[in-house]
């Protein structure tokens, strides 16, 4: 088999899908790309058995065939070859010879018949969305996903679908993010949990524009297609916790602050906090918000004051500053509203202004105040 392809175009496409590949000593073929050539089209597949990504591109080819090529050495070589046509020659024993303008490089491939098969998209439900809508939903929720493998349901984003919209929820039991879009419609009511890794890969592979993408799912898998890029992944087989019971029905105290000023103050004060808790105390009285942090072990202490708008009784409440900073980054408005009640109840964070087609709500659990 022989084909010719642009080195830079191939590198760009491979970088979109290379994040799927992990080092695997049990199944070394999972460290390969599967190359499939047919009718001047090259398809490249990468998988870790849970997630599969496929790209397709135009090439020059006179025949068809398949081969598995070790991913790392191919990527390393492409990164160091200037943009030019590359010729791939593959012999019957899967030996691969790459020919550039000035050199020849040889690598041993593997039998493509040993490469894992992709999941079949049988009995799927399909709906359309813009690429930007999905990327935004991922960006606004993924940071709150848990890394605790003992609670697998929380290690992904919970998708809730119906004819009225798409809602994405993520939680790690310390914070919760709920993001809804009403400009995405699904033909039936359904829900499922998509793992963190494939969503992270989609953020890089999809364009942040209004291109239409196709989203499909069945009882076991989730599929996304945009142009010549396809991704499929296994859904998390677990029941997502009933998150609605932890959302306070009434937080009577309302705090409004400038997002950038508040985030900047948090970053500065948090430097002086205990590194195991990142605790920052918010003390609110009238139109003044005081942020304090301390690390008793090292005699560190930080304190800042800023103006705010506040409707409620004087209150002191402690939060993990790292969580607050990440949550503020997910909000797009200039000002942030924080709804509070007592020092032991969750705070609700919302942008003061939101787009007509979206709704973002974030919840964060308080920390016990240091005495």
Secondary structure as the mmCIF struct_conf table of DSSP 4:
data_model
#
loop_
_struct_conf.conf_type_id
_struct_conf.id
_struct_conf.beg_label_comp_id
_struct_conf.beg_label_asym_id
_struct_conf.beg_label_seq_id
_struct_conf.end_label_comp_id
_struct_conf.end_label_asym_id
_struct_conf.end_label_seq_id
STRN STRN1 UNK A 2 UNK A 6
HELX_RH_AL_P HELX_RH_AL_P1 UNK A 7 UNK A 17
HELX_RH_3T_P HELX_RH_3T_P1 UNK A 18 UNK A 20
BEND BEND1 UNK A 25 UNK A 26
HELX_RH_3T_P HELX_RH_3T_P2 UNK A 28 UNK A 31
STRN STRN2 UNK A 32 UNK A 38
TURN_TY1_P TURN_TY1_P1 UNK A 39 UNK A 40
STRN STRN3 UNK A 41 UNK A 47
BEND BEND2 UNK A 49 UNK A 50
STRN STRN4 UNK A 51 UNK A 58
STRN STRN5 UNK A 60 UNK A 61
BEND BEND3 UNK A 62 UNK A 63
STRN STRN6 UNK A 65 UNK A 70
HELX_RH_AL_P HELX_RH_AL_P2 UNK A 71 UNK A 79
TURN_TY1_P TURN_TY1_P2 UNK A 80 UNK A 80
BEND BEND4 UNK A 81 UNK A 81
HELX_LH_PP_P HELX_LH_PP_P1 UNK A 82 UNK A 82
BEND BEND5 UNK A 83 UNK A 83
STRN STRN7 UNK A 85 UNK A 90
TURN_TY1_P TURN_TY1_P3 UNK A 92 UNK A 93
STRN STRN8 UNK A 95 UNK A 99
BEND BEND6 UNK A 101 UNK A 102
STRN STRN9 UNK A 104 UNK A 108
STRN STRN10 UNK A 110 UNK A 110
HELX_RH_3T_P HELX_RH_3T_P3 UNK A 112 UNK A 114
BEND BEND7 UNK A 115 UNK A 115
HELX_LH_PP_P HELX_LH_PP_P2 UNK A 116 UNK A 120
BEND BEND8 UNK A 123 UNK A 123
STRN STRN11 UNK A 125 UNK A 130
HELX_RH_AL_P HELX_RH_AL_P3 UNK A 131 UNK A 141
HELX_RH_3T_P HELX_RH_3T_P4 UNK A 142 UNK A 144
HELX_RH_3T_P HELX_RH_3T_P5 UNK A 149 UNK A 155
STRN STRN12 UNK A 156 UNK A 162
TURN_TY1_P TURN_TY1_P4 UNK A 163 UNK A 164
STRN STRN13 UNK A 165 UNK A 171
BEND BEND9 UNK A 173 UNK A 174
STRN STRN14 UNK A 175 UNK A 181
BEND BEND10 UNK A 182 UNK A 183
BEND BEND11 UNK A 187 UNK A 188
STRN STRN15 UNK A 190 UNK A 195
HELX_RH_AL_P HELX_RH_AL_P4 UNK A 196 UNK A 205
BEND BEND12 UNK A 206 UNK A 206
BEND BEND13 UNK A 208 UNK A 210
STRN STRN16 UNK A 212 UNK A 217
BEND BEND14 UNK A 219 UNK A 220
STRN STRN17 UNK A 221 UNK A 226
TURN_TY1_P TURN_TY1_P5 UNK A 227 UNK A 228
STRN STRN18 UNK A 229 UNK A 234
HELX_LH_PP_P HELX_LH_PP_P3 UNK A 235 UNK A 236
BEND BEND15 UNK A 238 UNK A 238
HELX_LH_PP_P HELX_LH_PP_P4 UNK A 239 UNK A 241
HELX_RH_3T_P HELX_RH_3T_P6 UNK A 243 UNK A 246
BEND BEND16 UNK A 247 UNK A 247
BEND BEND17 UNK A 249 UNK A 249
STRN STRN19 UNK A 253 UNK A 258
HELX_RH_AL_P HELX_RH_AL_P5 UNK A 259 UNK A 270
TURN_TY1_P TURN_TY1_P6 UNK A 271 UNK A 272
BEND BEND18 UNK A 273 UNK A 273
TURN_TY1_P TURN_TY1_P7 UNK A 275 UNK A 277
STRN STRN20 UNK A 279 UNK A 285
TURN_TY1_P TURN_TY1_P8 UNK A 286 UNK A 287
STRN STRN21 UNK A 288 UNK A 295
HELX_RH_3T_P HELX_RH_3T_P7 UNK A 296 UNK A 298
TURN_TY1_P TURN_TY1_P9 UNK A 299 UNK A 299
STRN STRN22 UNK A 300 UNK A 307
STRN STRN23 UNK A 309 UNK A 311
BEND BEND19 UNK A 312 UNK A 313
STRN STRN24 UNK A 315 UNK A 320
HELX_RH_AL_P HELX_RH_AL_P6 UNK A 321 UNK A 329
TURN_TY1_P TURN_TY1_P10 UNK A 330 UNK A 330
BEND BEND20 UNK A 333 UNK A 334
STRN STRN25 UNK A 335 UNK A 340
BEND BEND21 UNK A 342 UNK A 342
TURN_TY1_P TURN_TY1_P11 UNK A 343 UNK A 344
BEND BEND22 UNK A 345 UNK A 345
STRN STRN26 UNK A 347 UNK A 351
BEND BEND23 UNK A 352 UNK A 353
TURN_TY1_P TURN_TY1_P12 UNK A 356 UNK A 357
STRN STRN27 UNK A 358 UNK A 364
HELX_LH_PP_P HELX_LH_PP_P5 UNK A 365 UNK A 366
STRN STRN28 UNK A 367 UNK A 367
HELX_LH_PP_P HELX_LH_PP_P6 UNK A 368 UNK A 370
#
